[in-house]
């Protein structure tokens, strides 16, 4: 699991959609939902990002190590 603060949501979602495996969004109740190429969920995240004035905190589970590093690398480079 990784906790991220996303500032550039458009590029973050592009990075997620390039992943080969699932990218699970973790909810406080313990449930999870894949957001890779799930455009309805991604639109909801974009809306929350706008409501939070350009910043959104997410907890993700990324089982494929290559995908994990792609997302973490993107997030670090976004700061």
C-alpha positions in Angstrom: 0.0 0.0 0.0 1.1 3.5 -0.7 -0.4 6.8 0.3 -0.1 9.6 -2.2 -0.9 13.3 -2.5 -1.8 14.0 -6.1 -1.5 17.5 -7.5 -1.5 16.8 -11.3 -4.5 14.5 -11.6 -4.6 14.4 -15.4 -1.0 13.1 -15.7 -1.5 10.8 -12.7 -4.4 9.1 -14.4 -2.5 8.8 -17.7 0.3 7.0 -15.8 -2.3 4.7 -14.1 -3.9 3.9 -17.5 -0.4 2.9 -18.8 -0.1 0.2 -16.1 -0.3 -3.4 -17.1 -2.0 -4.6 -13.9 -4.6 -3.4 -11.5 -4.2 -0.2 -9.5 -6.6 -0.5 -6.6 -8.0 2.5 -4.8 -8.3 1.6 -1.1 -11.3 2.9 0.9 -11.4 3.6 4.6 -13.8 0.6 5.2 -11.1 -1.8 3.7 -12.7 -2.3 0.4 -10.7 -1.7 -2.8 -11.6 -0.8 -6.4 -9.4 -1.0 -9.6 -9.0 2.4 -11.2 -6.9 1.3 -14.2 -8.8 2.3 -17.3 -12.0 2.7 -15.2 -13.1 6.1 -16.6 -16.2 6.5 -14.5 -14.3 6.2 -11.3 -11.5 8.4 -12.7 -14.1 11.1 -13.5 -15.2 11.0 -9.9 -11.6 11.3 -8.7 -11.1 14.3 -11.1 -14.2 16.0 -9.5 -13.0 15.4 -6.0 -9.6 16.8 -7.1 -11.3 20.0 -8.3 -13.4 20.3 -5.1 -10.1 20.0 -3.1 -8.6 22.8 -5.0 -6.1 20.8 -7.0 -4.9 18.2 -4.4 -6.2 14.8 -3.6 -4.9 12.2 -1.1 -5.2 8.6 -2.2 -4.3 5.2 -0.8 -3.4 2.6 -3.4 -2.5 -1.0 -3.6 -0.4 -1.7 -6.7 0.6 -5.4 -6.9 2.7 -5.3 -10.0 6.1 -3.9 -9.0 6.8 -2.2 -12.4 3.4 -0.4 -12.1 4.2 0.5 -8.5 7.5 2.2 -9.5 5.9 4.0 -12.4 3.3 5.6 -10.2 5.6 6.4 -7.3 8.2 7.8 -9.7 5.5 10.0 -11.4 4.3 11.2 -7.9 7.9 12.1 -6.7 8.6 13.9 -10.0 5.4 15.8 -9.7 6.4 17.6 -6.4 
